Amino acid sequence: MRVITSSGLVEGQAENEGNIAFIGIPFGKALRFKRPTSYHGDKNSPVNVKDIQPLQPTAGFDAVNKTATKEIKKMDLMKIPDDVTVGENCLNLTVTTPDIEGKLPVVVDFFGGGFAMGGDLLTPTMKWLKDEKIVYVRFNYRVGILGWAQLPDIADTNVGMYDQKLALEWVMTNISRFGGDPEQVTLVGSSAGAKSISALMASNFSVMDSISRIWTVSGGFQAIRDMNTASKVSQNFLEINAITQNDLLGASSKELMSLQRKFNEHANTNDFGPVIDRETIKEDWRAVLDDRLNKTHLHAMVSSSDHEYAMQATLAGNSRIQLSEDAKNLFGKNTDLVLAGVDTKDQLVDALGKAMYRLPSDRTAEIYAQNTNTSVWVCHSNMIGGVHTSDAAVLNMAEGLTTLTSLIQAWQGRFLTFAKTGVPNGSGDDEFDWLKYRTETRVYAQLDPDGPKLAVLDDDALKSKLPLQALVL
């Protein structure tokens, strides 16, 4: 099947459940360190490309692997499969649809990976949606130094955010040609994907005024950083590799991968992210956000997990020394605030998880709920051990976790209902009534393997001297 888009003619192939997948649609051109430009191709022959993933070290994320036990290293958990291609020309997306003549809800998936790794094929949030009766879009944006450099002599600011903006603009322009309703677009993302959606909500991008439904999983506004912190991260990249800004411009893609890999040996998942540059994101972004919420009447699902740093701690060999070093790398000048009152290793793991993901997620929900035009539903998850992004990750496991299949399918139904109506209730799969989160009651859903129940967020949970910006250098 073929469809004419602003990118040119695109071709789709039938997949499972009768859905049609239009893979590798180019939506932008990526000139190194520059904000993207729109792609306009041939309207007579298909412009589809191979699903190229963002340029990154194919051996995986060494910041995690370097501290892992020998047994975990042998598993090579983050190695990119040999049949997957990475490259700088990665600005492509995939649309899966059950009916190009329909007018169906649309879900746009923002992948995670600490802004340093991942891709729409490698680390999608909701890959199960490709088989549902919904229009599902996954896309790529640039990661690592290529997407998030603060190097004024050679690089534009917030390049990765502009990739994301261009993808959303493409969706709003073209999705009706795939049977999608541009007035029913839901953004979903986990970890860096959630942080990306949050930063976009706070940005000056007008395309976000068309978005009224989001689900952010284990991430909020904490990645938005000041210019000084962003500049120091990029300077560290140059110093670790003993290179200049001009060396980066002249490096081959293969050399860039090696440079990023060397940096990753010293890096962490807080290093890169959106920067307050007064153009993309203003210093008073809270006012920009509030104005947007007044216009869009946002419906938001905001979730986090009970043991957010448990998996990372295992990868680090549960070494207290390494975990303390993680804290310094993840939070910089905020480290003492994170570690206040921490005595044991278990307390340290818990403190890292709360400071990295739980507190920022709950704060994000609180910020949204303070606007009376916004509807918010909060979830804390203990699924699959309550590890990072557990509530979204488990939705991709319905067939494998047979003892949880009914619960997973019920929660899938809730999200599909949310994408269709803006409310995560009424799917008919269970009788649980998920109440809205309000600042005066702070009721949320606690999702456990034996099912969901209502709980109340303790007042102390939001009391912290930790700034909204996680990493400060």
C-alpha positions as CSV (number, residue, x, y, z in Angstrom):
1,M,0.0,0.0,0.0
2,R,1.2,3.5,-0.8
3,V,0.5,6.9,0.6
4,I,1.5,10.4,-0.5
5,T,3.0,12.5,2.4
6,S,4.9,15.7,2.7
7,S,8.1,13.6,2.7
8,G,7.0,12.0,-0.6
9,L,5.5,8.6,-1.6
10,V,5.8,6.0,1.2
11,E,5.1,2.3,1.0
12,G,3.6,0.0,3.6
13,Q,3.5,-3.7,4.2
14,A,1.0,-5.8,6.0
15,E,2.0,-7.1,9.4
16,N,0.4,-9.0,12.3
17,E,-3.3,-8.5,13.0
18,G,-3.8,-7.1,9.6
19,N,-2.1,-3.8,10.4
20,I,0.0,-2.0,7.8
21,A,3.5,-0.8,8.7
22,F,5.1,2.1,6.9
23,I,8.7,1.7,8.0
24,G,11.6,4.2,7.6
25,I,9.8,7.3,6.5
26,P,12.3,10.2,6.4
27,F,10.9,13.3,8.1
28,G,14.1,15.4,8.4
29,K,17.6,16.0,7.2
30,A,20.3,15.9,10.0
31,L,23.3,18.1,9.3
32,R,25.9,17.5,12.1
33,F,25.3,19.6,15.1
34,K,22.6,21.6,13.3
35,R,18.9,21.7,13.8
36,P,17.1,19.6,11.3
37,T,15.3,20.7,8.1
38,S,12.3,19.0,6.7
39,Y,12.6,16.2,4.2
40,H,10.9,16.5,0.8
41,G,11.4,13.6,-1.6
42,D,10.0,11.8,-4.6
43,K,6.3,11.6,-5.0
44,N,6.5,9.0,-7.8
45,S,8.6,6.3,-6.1
46,P,8.8,5.3,-2.4
47,V,11.2,7.3,-0.3
48,N,11.3,4.8,2.6
49,V,14.7,4.1,4.0
50,K,16.1,1.4,6.2
51,D,15.0,2.0,9.8
52,I,18.4,3.7,10.7
53,Q,18.9,4.2,14.4
54,P,20.7,7.1,16.0
55,L,24.5,7.0,15.9
56,Q,25.8,5.5,19.1
57,P,28.4,2.9,20.2
58,T,27.1,-0.5,19.0
59,A,28.8,-2.2,21.9
60,G,26.3,-0.7,24.3
61,F,26.4,1.8,27.1
62,D,29.7,1.4,28.8
63,A,28.8,3.7,31.7
64,V,26.6,0.8,32.9
65,N,28.6,-2.2,31.6
66,K,32.0,-1.0,33.1
67,T,30.8,-1.6,36.7
68,A,28.8,-4.7,36.1
69,T,29.7,-8.1,37.4
70,K,31.5,-10.6,35.2
71,E,28.3,-12.6,34.8
72,I,26.3,-9.6,33.7
73,K,29.0,-8.4,31.3
74,K,28.9,-11.7,29.6
75,M,25.2,-11.1,28.9
76,D,26.1,-7.9,27.0
77,L,22.6,-6.6,27.8
78,M,22.9,-3.3,25.8
79,K,24.8,-4.5,22.7
80,I,23.1,-3.4,19.5
81,P,22.1,-6.4,17.3
82,D,24.3,-6.9,14.3
83,D,21.4,-6.5,11.9
84,V,20.6,-3.0,13.2
85,T,22.1,0.0,11.4
86,V,23.1,3.2,13.2
87,G,24.0,6.4,11.5
88,E,23.8,10.2,11.5
89,N,21.0,10.2,9.0
90,C,18.6,8.7,11.4
91,L,15.6,11.1,11.2
92,N,13.0,8.6,10.1
93,L,9.8,7.3,11.6
94,T,7.4,4.3,11.3
95,V,3.7,4.5,11.2
96,T,1.5,1.4,11.9
97,T,-2.2,1.6,11.1
98,P,-5.1,-0.8,10.9
99,D,-7.0,1.4,8.4
100,I,-5.8,4.3,6.3
101,E,-9.4,5.4,5.7
102,G,-10.2,5.6,9.4
103,K,-10.2,8.4,11.9
104,L,-8.4,6.7,14.8
105,P,-6.6,7.9,17.9
106,V,-2.8,8.3,17.4
107,V,0.0,7.4,19.9
108,V,3.5,8.9,19.3
109,D,6.2,6.9,21.1
110,F,9.3,8.7,22.5
111,F,12.1,6.2,23.1
112,G,14.3,6.2,26.2
113,G,18.0,5.8,26.8
114,G,19.4,8.6,28.9
115,F,19.6,10.9,25.8
116,A,22.8,8.9,25.1
117,M,21.6,5.7,23.5
118,G,18.5,4.0,22.2
119,G,16.2,4.4,19.2
120,D,12.6,3.8,18.1
121,L,13.5,0.2,17.1
122,L,15.9,-0.4,20.0
123,T,14.1,1.0,23.1
124,P,10.5,1.8,22.3
125,T,8.1,2.4,25.2
126,M,5.0,0.7,23.8
127,K,5.9,-1.7,21.0
128,W,2.7,-3.7,21.8
129,L,0.7,-0.9,20.2
130,K,1.8,-1.9,16.7
131,D,-0.8,-4.7,16.7
132,E,-3.7,-2.6,18.2
133,K,-6.5,-0.8,16.4
134,I,-4.8,2.5,16.8
135,V,-2.4,4.5,14.7
136,Y,1.1,4.0,16.3
137,V,4.1,6.2,15.5
138,R,7.6,5.7,16.6
139,F,10.5,8.0,15.6
140,N,14.2,8.7,16.1
141,Y,16.0,11.8,17.4
142,R,19.7,12.3,17.8
143,V,21.4,11.2,21.0
144,G,24.7,11.8,22.8
145,I,26.9,14.7,21.8
146,L,25.2,14.9,18.3
147,G,21.8,15.7,19.8
148,W,22.6,17.5,23.0
149,A,25.9,19.4,22.6
150,Q,26.5,22.8,24.1
151,L,29.4,23.9,21.9
152,P,28.7,27.4,20.7
153,D,31.5,27.5,18.1
154,I,30.0,24.6,16.1
155,A,26.6,23.5,17.4
156,D,23.1,24.7,17.7
157,T,21.4,24.2,21.1
158,N,18.8,21.6,21.8
159,V,19.3,19.8,18.4
160,G,17.6,16.7,19.7
161,M,14.5,18.7,20.8
162,Y,14.2,20.2,17.3
163,D,14.3,16.6,15.9
164,Q,11.4,15.8,18.2
165,K,9.6,19.0,17.3
166,L,9.9,18.2,13.5
167,A,8.6,14.7,14.0
168,L,5.6,16.0,15.8
169,E,4.9,18.6,13.1
170,W,5.2,15.8,10.5
171,V,2.6,13.8,12.5
172,M,0.2,16.7,12.7
173,T,0.5,17.3,9.0
174,N,0.4,13.8,7.7
175,I,-1.3,11.4,10.1
176,S,-4.8,11.8,8.7
177,R,-3.4,10.1,5.5
178,F,-2.8,7.0,7.6
179,G,-6.2,7.0,9.2
180,G,-5.2,8.9,12.3
181,D,-7.0,11.8,13.9
182,P,-4.7,14.8,14.5
183,E,-7.1,16.0,17.2
184,Q,-6.5,12.8,19.2
185,V,-2.8,12.5,19.6
186,T,-1.3,11.0,22.7
187,L,2.4,11.3,23.5
188,V,4.0,8.5,25.5
189,G,7.6,8.1,26.6
190,S,9.6,6.3,29.3
191,S,12.8,7.6,31.1
192,A,14.5,10.0,28.6
193,G,11.3,9.8,26.5
194,A,9.3,11.0,29.4
195,K,11.8,13.8,30.1
196,S,11.6,14.8,26.5
197,I,7.8,15.1,26.5
198,S,8.1,17.1,29.7
199,A,10.7,19.5,28.2
200,L,8.5,19.9,25.1
201,M,5.6,20.8,27.3
202,A,7.7,23.6,28.8
203,S,9.1,24.7,25.5
204,N,8.2,27.5,23.2
205,F,7.2,25.1,20.4
206,S,3.7,25.9,19.2
207,V,3.1,22.3,18.0
208,M,2.7,21.4,21.7
209,D,-0.5,23.5,21.8
210,S,-2.1,20.8,19.7
211,I,-1.3,18.1,22.3
212,S,-3.8,17.4,25.0
213,R,-2.9,13.8,26.2
214,I,0.4,12.5,27.5
215,W,1.8,9.6,29.5
216,T,5.2,10.1,31.1
217,V,6.8,7.0,32.6
218,S,9.7,7.4,35.1
219,G,10.6,10.9,34.1
220,G,9.5,14.5,34.3
221,F,11.0,18.0,34.2
222,Q,14.3,17.0,35.9
223,A,16.4,16.9,32.7
224,I,15.9,20.6,31.9
225,R,19.2,22.2,32.8
226,D,21.0,25.5,33.0
227,M,23.4,26.6,30.3
228,N,26.4,26.3,32.7
229,T,25.7,22.6,33.4
230,A,25.2,21.8,29.7
231,S,28.4,23.5,28.8
232,K,30.4,21.6,31.4
233,V,29.1,18.3,30.2
234,S,30.2,19.1,26.6
235,Q,33.5,20.4,27.8
236,N,34.0,17.2,29.7
237,F,33.4,15.3,26.5
238,L,36.2,17.2,24.8
239,E,38.6,16.8,27.7
240,I,38.1,13.1,28.1
241,N,38.7,12.6,24.4
242,A,41.5,15.2,24.2
243,I,40.0,16.9,21.2
244,T,38.7,20.3,20.1
245,Q,35.3,21.4,18.8
246,N,36.7,21.4,15.2
247,D,37.9,17.9,15.7
248,L,34.3,16.9,16.2
249,L,33.3,18.5,13.0
250,G,35.9,16.7,11.0
251,A,35.5,13.3,12.6
252,S,34.0,10.4,10.6
253,S,30.9,8.7,11.9
254,K,33.0,5.8,13.0
255,E,35.3,8.1,14.9
256,L,32.4,9.8,16.5
257,M,31.2,6.4,17.8
258,S,34.6,5.8,19.3
259,L,34.6,9.2,21.0
260,Q,31.1,8.7,22.4
261,R,32.1,5.3,23.7
262,K,35.2,6.7,25.5
263,F,33.0,9.4,27.0
264,N,30.4,6.8,28.1
265,E,33.1,5.1,30.2
266,H,32.9,8.2,32.4
267,A,29.3,9.3,31.8
268,N,25.9,8.8,33.3
269,T,22.2,9.0,32.2
270,N,21.9,12.5,33.6
271,D,24.7,14.0,31.4
272,F,22.7,15.0,28.4
273,G,19.3,16.7,28.1
274,P,17.4,19.9,27.2
275,V,19.0,23.2,28.0
276,I,17.5,26.6,29.0
277,D,18.7,28.6,26.0
278,R,16.1,31.3,26.2
279,E,14.9,30.4,22.7
280,T,13.7,26.8,23.0
281,I,13.2,26.9,26.7
282,K,13.0,30.1,28.7
283,E,14.2,30.6,32.3
284,D,10.5,31.2,33.3
285,W,9.4,28.0,31.5
286,R,6.9,27.4,34.3
287,A,4.9,30.4,33.1
288,V,5.1,29.1,29.5
289,L,3.8,25.7,30.7
290,D,1.0,27.2,32.7
291,D,-0.2,29.2,29.7
292,R,-0.1,26.0,27.6
293,L,-2.1,24.1,30.2
294,N,-4.7,26.8,30.2
295,K,-5.1,26.4,26.5
296,T,-4.9,22.7,26.0
297,H,-6.8,21.3,29.1
298,L,-4.1,18.6,29.3
299,H,-5.0,15.0,30.3
300,A,-1.9,13.4,31.8
301,M,-0.9,10.0,33.1
302,V,2.3,10.3,35.3
303,S,3.9,7.2,36.6
304,S,7.0,5.9,38.3
305,S,8.2,2.6,39.9
306,D,8.8,1.6,43.5
307,H,12.4,0.5,43.1
308,E,13.6,2.7,40.3
309,Y,17.4,2.1,40.9
310,A,17.2,-1.6,41.7
311,M,18.2,-2.7,38.2
312,Q,21.0,-0.2,37.9
313,A,22.3,-1.3,41.3
314,T,22.4,-4.9,40.1
315,L,24.3,-3.8,37.0
316,A,26.8,-2.0,39.3
317,G,27.3,-5.2,41.3
318,N,25.5,-3.7,44.3
319,S,28.8,-2.0,45.3
320,R,28.2,0.8,47.8
321,I,31.4,2.4,46.6
322,Q,30.2,2.4,43.0
323,L,26.7,3.5,44.0
324,S,28.2,6.5,45.9
325,E,30.2,7.4,42.8
326,D,27.0,7.1,40.8
327,A,25.4,9.7,43.0
328,K,28.2,12.2,42.5
329,N,28.1,11.7,38.7
330,L,24.3,11.8,38.5
331,F,23.7,14.9,40.7
332,G,26.9,16.9,40.9
333,K,26.4,19.7,43.4
334,N,23.1,18.2,44.5
335,T,24.8,15.0,45.7
336,D,24.8,15.9,49.5
337,L,21.1,16.6,49.3
338,V,20.4,13.2,47.8
339,L,22.6,11.4,50.3
340,A,21.3,13.2,53.4
341,G,20.4,10.6,56.1
342,V,21.6,7.7,54.0
343,D,23.5,5.0,56.1
344,T,23.1,1.6,54.4
345,K,23.5,0.3,50.9
346,D,19.8,-0.4,50.6
347,Q,19.0,3.2,51.7
348,L,21.5,4.4,49.1
349,V,19.8,2.5,46.3
350,D,16.4,3.8,47.5
351,A,17.6,7.4,47.7
352,L,19.0,7.2,44.1
353,G,15.8,5.8,42.7
354,K,13.7,8.4,44.5
355,A,15.9,11.3,43.5
356,M,16.4,10.2,39.9
357,Y,12.8,9.2,39.0
358,R,10.1,9.0,41.8
359,L,10.4,12.5,43.2
360,P,10.7,14.2,39.8
361,S,7.6,12.2,38.5
362,D,5.5,13.1,41.6
363,R,6.6,16.7,41.3
364,T,5.7,16.8,37.7
365,A,2.2,15.5,38.5
366,E,1.9,18.1,41.3
367,I,2.8,20.9,38.9
368,Y,0.2,19.7,36.4
369,A,-2.5,19.3,39.1
370,Q,-1.9,22.8,40.3
371,N,-3.6,24.0,37.1
372,T,-7.3,23.6,37.4
373,N,-7.7,23.0,33.7
374,T,-5.6,19.9,33.8
375,S,-6.6,16.3,34.6
376,V,-3.9,14.1,36.1
377,W,-3.8,10.4,37.0
378,V,-0.7,9.1,39.0
379,C,0.5,5.6,39.2
380,H,3.2,4.0,41.4
381,S,4.2,0.6,40.1
382,N,5.6,-2.5,41.7
383,M,5.3,-4.7,38.6
384,I,8.2,-6.9,37.6
385,G,10.0,-6.0,40.8
386,G,9.2,-2.3,40.5
387,V,12.3,-1.6,38.4
388,H,12.8,1.5,36.2
389,T,9.8,2.1,33.9
390,S,8.1,-1.1,35.1
391,D,4.5,-0.2,34.5
392,A,5.1,0.6,30.8
393,A,7.6,-2.2,30.3
394,V,5.3,-4.9,31.6
395,L,2.7,-4.0,29.0
396,N,5.0,-5.4,26.4
397,M,5.1,-8.8,28.2
398,A,1.5,-10.0,28.1
399,E,2.4,-13.2,26.3
400,G,5.5,-14.0,28.4
401,L,4.1,-13.4,31.9
402,T,1.2,-15.8,31.8
403,T,0.3,-15.4,35.5
404,L,-0.1,-11.6,34.9
405,T,-1.7,-11.7,31.4
406,S,-5.2,-10.7,32.6
407,L,-3.8,-7.7,34.7
408,I,-1.5,-6.6,31.8
409,Q,-4.4,-6.8,29.3
410,A,-6.6,-4.8,31.7
411,W,-3.9,-2.1,32.0
412,Q,-3.4,-2.1,28.2
413,G,-7.1,-1.5,27.9
414,R,-6.9,1.5,30.3
415,F,-4.2,3.1,28.1
416,L,-6.1,2.5,24.9
417,T,-9.2,4.0,26.5
418,F,-7.1,7.0,27.6
419,A,-5.8,7.4,24.1
420,K,-9.4,7.4,22.8
421,T,-11.2,9.5,25.5
422,G,-8.5,11.1,27.7
423,V,-9.6,9.1,30.8
424,P,-8.0,5.8,31.9
425,N,-11.2,4.3,33.1
426,G,-14.2,2.6,31.4
427,S,-12.4,-0.1,29.3
428,G,-14.5,-2.8,30.9
429,D,-11.5,-5.0,31.6
430,D,-11.7,-4.5,35.4
431,E,-13.8,-2.6,38.0
432,F,-11.0,-0.4,39.4
433,D,-11.9,3.3,39.5
434,W,-8.7,5.2,39.0
435,L,-9.3,8.6,40.7
436,K,-7.8,11.8,39.5
437,Y,-4.8,13.1,41.3
438,R,-5.5,16.4,43.1
439,T,-3.2,18.6,45.1
440,E,-5.6,18.6,48.1
441,T,-6.1,14.8,48.2
442,R,-3.0,13.3,46.3
443,V,-4.7,10.0,45.6
444,Y,-2.9,7.7,43.2
445,A,-3.1,4.1,41.9
446,Q,-0.6,1.6,43.4
447,L,-0.1,-1.1,40.8
448,D,1.0,-4.4,42.2
449,P,1.0,-7.9,40.7
450,D,-2.2,-8.7,42.6
451,G,-3.9,-5.7,41.1
452,P,-4.3,-2.0,41.5
453,K,-5.5,-0.2,44.6
454,L,-5.9,3.5,45.6
455,A,-3.3,5.0,47.9
456,V,-2.5,8.5,49.2
457,L,0.8,10.2,48.6
458,D,2.4,11.2,51.9
459,D,3.0,14.9,52.4
460,D,6.6,14.2,53.1
461,A,7.0,12.5,49.7
462,L,7.2,15.9,48.0
463,K,9.2,17.6,50.7
464,S,12.8,17.8,49.5
465,K,15.5,20.4,49.2
466,L,16.6,18.8,46.0
467,P,16.1,21.3,43.1
468,L,13.9,20.4,40.2
469,Q,17.0,20.2,38.0
470,A,18.6,16.9,38.9
471,L,22.2,17.4,37.7
472,V,23.9,20.7,38.6
473,L,27.6,21.3,37.8
